[in-house]
Amino acid sequence: MRKLLLATVAALGASMGVAAVADAQTFPTPGTVTIRLNGRFRFYAGVVSDRVANNNAAGSPTGNVNAAGQGTLTGQNKQTNYGFGDYARLYPGFDGVAANGLKYGASLEIRQDQGSGAGGGIYPGGSTQNRARAALYFRREWGYIGTDQLGTIRLGSTDQPSSLYMTGNFENFNDGGLDGDVGGLASGNTQLPWPFADGQGGYYTTTKAIYLSPQLYGFDFGVSFEPGTGNTANGGSCNGASPVGTNFVNSSGTFTAATGANGQGVSGPGCDRLSSSPVNGESARRTNTVDALLRYRGTFGSFGIAATGGYIGGGHVLDNSGLAFTNNPLAAGGARPNFDGVSVGDFGVALTYGGFSVGGKYMYGRFNGGLGTLVAKGLPDGEAILGGFSYTTGPIVVGAHYLNLKTAGDTGNAFFGRQRREQGVAAGGTYSLAPGLSLFVSYLYSERKQNGFNFITGQGVNAAAPGGNAFNNKVSAQVFAVGTGFSW
């Protein structure tokens, strides 16, 4: 019975993603400090089937496209249906315990360069803007202080409670299923987005203050505050490195030379502390976001349960141009959306018996594509439903999950009533060959569709195609991969 109970607890923790890692943290003895340099290396080989792999324009395999988004047969890019991938990460940090029981420490996550990051654009951060290939950069950086009786405070660019306490996401098999790295072998816009908190880099890497409570009668909770969308940067990107430079922004949102003026320290696009701006694109940035979540975990004989319920709410940078708002790209001057702040409910549950676990997640509210990405007023709410299971026996974990996602997607097409619908399936298994060494096998299927939107070229509604683009409105991909992971 004891063995069965331990297996139940292990499966319960595994179904909770990153929360299981945090709960498994060990601390040094009082009055000492432990320095860590953990790391991860993964290699995988995959076979890919994506319907549009060789299509580099709209509707035909070509490099030329007209105003309506139609291609002409002048050439073709082709891909093989197989490939390799690998990456490495480092996790330096330290943990200390004072003689009075106070726990404290700091953690860093160092990644290698990749195609995109949390910084840049509407998520400014010096560590990820214009970096050269082969560079290393900080993805997360945070410190903590607390006690077992009073809870823990975390400060820095790191995960909020909706990520730390995730339940029912079933990412414990192979490299994470639909939130893993294998999907990156497929062509760009065929890849299904992972909408939940731990898959949105523009949300989980921003700078926050977080409180995590102790557990009482099976319950604990967490709450975080994020003032803006800056990450891993000091000074708010509002100093001499501001994109405004020596220019001011006029009421139409364009730049005007400021003769004789000094632009140092001038608020403008890219400033983390903006509360309003005449540049409409800035109004898609979050402000004053609060993430709060309550969790329950318990075991009853051989059964275990974990459940979470949370709410994420906040505002956004206001558009103070005085210009009219519209989601219609055919309007004079084009679309000028008026965004809503984030307002999302997040729920999860996992039930276990022995090594078997089943459950799911549900997220609903004002998001577009993923949590933390704002949606314009008047466009549909986002909805994400996930169901999954896993089974653990000895060194083997097998599992699967299914994701169904509905969001506004492309603003222009959503304005005309064409919502984006996406779905995907992941299945696989992991075999722990030795401490720090694992082998895994993965299968992924993804499907994305939105009438009027071309997933290959990114074209939607325009004056030449007022009904939207008729090509590549539905894309899909399948990936089968085997791989190995090294962790220390």
N, C-alpha and C positions, 0 to 999 in steps of 0.2 A: 504493500500500500504506500509506503514512504517513497518508493521508486516511482510509482504512478503519480503521486502528488508533485514530486520534483519535476517530472516530465510536463505536468499540467502548467506549472509556474513558468517553465522554460518556454513552452509554446505560447503562453499568454504574453510574455515579454517580447517574443519574436514578432508577434503580430502587431506590435506597437512601434515598429520602425526605430527611429533615433531615440525615442524615449527609453528603450531597452538598454541602449548603450550608455545613456546618462545614468540610469539607475544602477548599472553594473560597475560604476566607477569606484575604485578603492582609494583609501586615504592613508597617509603615513601615520605613524604613531605620534602622540602629542609632543610638541616641542621640536619637530623635525620637518624638513622639506624634501620632497621627492621631485626630481627633474625628469621630464619625459621627452622622448623624441620618437614618437610613433610614426608609422608610415604605411603606405599602401602602393602596391604595383599590380596592375591587371593587364592581361593580354587576352585577346579573343580573335577568333577567325570565324567569318560568317559568309553565308550564301544569301544573296538579296534578290528579291523579285519586286520591283516597283514599276508600275505600269508606265510611268512617264520618264524613266531614267534617261532615255535618249532624246527627249523632247526639250529643246532649249528655246522654243518660242511658243506662240499661241496657235494651237490647232494643227501644226505640222512640224516635222523635224527640221527646223531652219534657224538661222541667225537673224533673219529680217522680219520685221513686224510692222504693219501699217497702223494708222490712227485708231482703227476699230479693233485692233488686237489680233488681226489675221496674219498668218505667216505665209511666206513664199518659199518654194523648195529650192534653196540655194546652198544647202549644206547640212551636215548632221554631226553632232557630237555623240559618241557612243561610250558606254561603260561596260566593264565586265560585270558579271553577276556574283563576284566574290571579293573579299577584301580582308585585311588584317587591321586591328586597332590596338592601341595600348596607351596607358597613361600612368603617371605616378603623382603621389601627394605626400606631403610631410605635415606632421601635427606636433610641433614642439609646444612645451608648456611646463608648468610646475604646479604642485599642490602642497599646501602647508597646513599644519594643525598646531595651533598655539596650546600652551599648557592648560588654558581654561576651556579648551574645546572649540574655540573659534576656528572655522575652516576658511581658507582663502586660496587664491591661485589665479592663474591666467592661462589661456589657451590661444594658439594661433593655427590657422589652416593655410598652408602654402600650396598653390597650384601652379602648374605649367600653363603656358599660353594656350588659348583656344580661340574658336571663331567668334565668340561673343562673351560678354561678361556683365556683371551687375552695374559697372560704371559706364560713363559715356551717355550721350543723349539726355533723356529725362532722369537718368540715375547717375549723376556725376560722382566721380571718385577718382582721385589722382592715381590710385594703384592700378586702374584698368583702362585709362585713357591713353591711346596712342602708344601702347607698349610694343617693343620690337619682338619679332618671332624668337622663340626659345627663351623668353624672359620668364622669371618667376614673380608671382605677386601674391599678396595677402587677399584671401577670399573672406575669411572671418578673423576677428581678433576681439577678445573679450576677457574681462577679469571678473572674479566673483568673491563674495564674502558672505558668511552666514554661519548658522548653527543648526543642529538637528532639531532644536526646540522652537526656534523662531523662523526658520526658513532661510532662503538664499536670495541675495541680490546679485544680478548679473548686469554688467555695464559694457557696452561696446557694439561692434558690428557682428551680430549673431542671431540665432534663431529665436523666435517668439514662441509663446505657449502653444499656438496652433500647430507648430512644427515639432516642438520638443515632446508634446504629449499625444502625438498622432496615434490613433487607434483604428484598427480595421482596414489599414491600407495594404497589408500583406506584401511587403517588399523584402521579406526574409529569404526568398528563394533566388537562386542564381545571382545576378548582379543588381537586382531591384525591379525586375519586370519592366513595365512601361515607364518607370522612373529610373531605369538603369542606363547604362552607356551603350548597350548593344544596338539600340534603335538609331544611334548616330551613324551606323553603316548605311542606312537608307538615304535617299536623296532628300535634300533640305525640307521642302514644304510638304513632303509626304509624311513627315514625322509628327506623330500625335503629341500635342502638348500635355504635360502632366499638370493639372490645374491646382493641385493642393499645395499647402503651405511649404512643404519641404522641396517642392520642385520649381519654385518661383524665385530665381536669384535676385530679382529686383525687389523682393520683399524680405527674404530671410537674411540678406546681408546688410541691410540698412542699420544705422546706428540707433540703439535703443537703450532704455532702462527697463529691467525685467525683475519681477519678484516671483519666486516659486515657494509655495507654502510647504510646511511639513505635512505628512500624512496623518489623518485623524479618522479613526473608524472606517478606513478604506478610502476616504475622500482626500483629495488635495486639489489645489487650484494654482493658476498662474495668471499674471497680468503684465502687460508690457505697454510702454509708451514710445512712439516714434514721432519726433517733431517734424521731420521732413524725409526726403528720399536720398539724402547723402549717405555715403558709406566709406569707411576706412580713409577718412580725410579730415584734416584739421583746418579750421578757418572758414568752412562753409562754402568754398569755391567762390567767394565774393570779394577776393582781394585783387591784387594786380594781375593775377592769371585769369580773371573773369573774361568770358568770351566777348563781353561788350568792349573791352579795351578802352579806346578814347572816343567811343561813340555813345550817343544817347539813342533811346528807342522812341520813335514818334508814335502818334496815336493809331496809325495804320499797321503797326507792328514791324516796320522796316527800320533800318539803321540810317541815321543822319549824322554826318560828321559834325563834331562839336569843336569848332575852331577856338583855340585858346583855352579849352577846358581840359581838366585833368580827369581821365577816366578811372584812376586808381580807386578801388573800393566802391565803384558805382554798381548798384544793383542792376541785374540784367539776366538774360537767359543763362541757365546753368547755376545760378546762385541757390545754394541749398535753402537759404532762409527766406526765399520769396514767399510772400503771402498773396500778392496779386501781380499781374503783368498784362501788357497789351498784346503779348505774343500768345496766340491761342493755343499753340502746342504745349506751352508751359502749364496750362490749366488741366492737363492730364496727369499732373503730379500730385501725389498724396500729401496731406498735411495733418498733423495731430492725430495720428492713427493709434487707437487703443485696441489691443488684442487680449481678450479675457476668456479663460476656459476652465471648466470644472471637470475633474476626472474621478472615477470610482474604479477601484480594483479590489476583487475579493475572491476567495476560494471557498467552496462548499463541498466538503468531501473530495471527490475526484473531479468536480467541475470547477471551472474558473470563469470569471467574467471581468471584462474591462469595458468601460463606456465613457465617452466624453461628449460634452456639449459646450459650444463656445460661440462668441459673437465678436466680429471684427468691425469696427466703425471708425469713421474719420471724415475729414474734409478734403479740400483740394485747393490748389492755387487758383485764385479768381481771375477771370478775364475782365480787365477794367478798361478795355478799348472803347466801350460805348457802342460798338458795332452790333448789328443784329445777329442772333444765333440761328443756325440752321444745320440740319444733318443732310440736306439735299446737295449733292455735289454739282447739280445742274443749275443751282441758283447763281445769280450774278456774284462773282467773286469766289464761287465755290463753297464748299462746306465750311462752316465755322461752328463746331459742336460746342454745346454747353454741357460740361461733364457733371456727373453726380460724384459725391464722395463715396468711399467704400462703405458698404453696409451688407455684411454677409453672415449667415448662420452656418456653423460647421459642426457636424455630428459624426460619431463613430462608435462601433461596437464590435467586440470580439468575444466569442464563446469558445471555451476549450474543454476537452476531455482527454486526459492523457496527453499524447503527442499531437492530437488532432485539434485544429482551430478553424472556425468559420465566422464570417462577419462581413462588415462593409462600412462605407463612408457615404455621407450625403452632405453636399454643400450647395447653398442657394442664396442668391442676392445680387447685389450690384457689382459684378465683375465681368470681364470680357476676356475669354481665353484662359485666364488663370487668376488666382487670388492676388489682389493688389493692383491689377490692371483695371483702370477705371473705364466706365461705359458712359456714353453720352445720354443725357436726359431724353426720354421718349423712346429709347431702344429697349429691347427685351432684357429681362434679368438673365443671369447665367445660372445653370443648373448642372451639377456633376454628381453622378451616381456610380459607385463602385461596389462590387461584390467579389469576395475571394475566399480562398481556403488555403491551408497548408498542413502538412503532416511531417512530423519529426520523429525519426527513429534512429537512435545511435548517432552516427556521423552523417546521416542522410536527411536532407530537407527537400521535400517536393511541394509545389504549390502552383496556384494560378489565380489570376484576377481578370475581371472584365470591367471596362470603363465606358460609360455613356456620357457625353458632354454636349450641352446645348448652350450656345452663347450668341451674342449679336454678330460677332465676326467683323466683316468689312462694313464700315459705317454706311457707305452709300447704298449697298445692297440691302442692309438691314432697314434703312429708311424706307425702302420700297417693299418691305415685308418678307425679305428673303433671309432667314436666319441660318446660322452655321450649325451643322450637326456633325459630330465626330464620335467615333467609337473605336475600341481596340481591345485586344485580348493578349495576355502574356501567360506563358506556362513554362515550367522548367524545374530544375533541381540542382542541388549543391551537395557535393561529397567532400567532407573534411578529411583529407588524406593524412594530414599531420598537423600539429600545432602551427598556425600561421600559414598553412598551405591548403588550398581548396581547388577543386575542379567543378565546373558548372556547365550546364547545357541550357539553352534558351530558345524559345520560339515566340515571336511577336507578330501580331497582325494589326494594322492600323488602317482606318478609312476616314477621309475628310471630305465633306461636300458642302457647298453653298452655291445655289443657283445665281448666276450672274458674276461670279468671282472666279478669276483664273488663278489657280494655286501655283502655277509655274512662273508666270510673269508678274503676278500681283496686280493685274489690271481688273478694274471693276466698272462702275458706271462713269461715263464721261460724255462729252457732247457728241462724239462720233458714235458712241454706243450707249444711248440713253437707257436701253434695257439691260445693260450690263454686258459683260464679255461671255460669249457662248461656249468658250473652249475650256477644257480642263477644270470643269466645275466639280468634278469628283476625282480624287486621287486615292490610291491605296498602296500599301507596301507590306511585304512579308520578309522576315529575317529569321534565319536559323543559324545559331552560333554555338560554338564550344569555346571554353576559355579556362583560364586559371588565374587565381588570385593569391597574392603574397601579402600578408599583413603582420606588423610587428608593433 
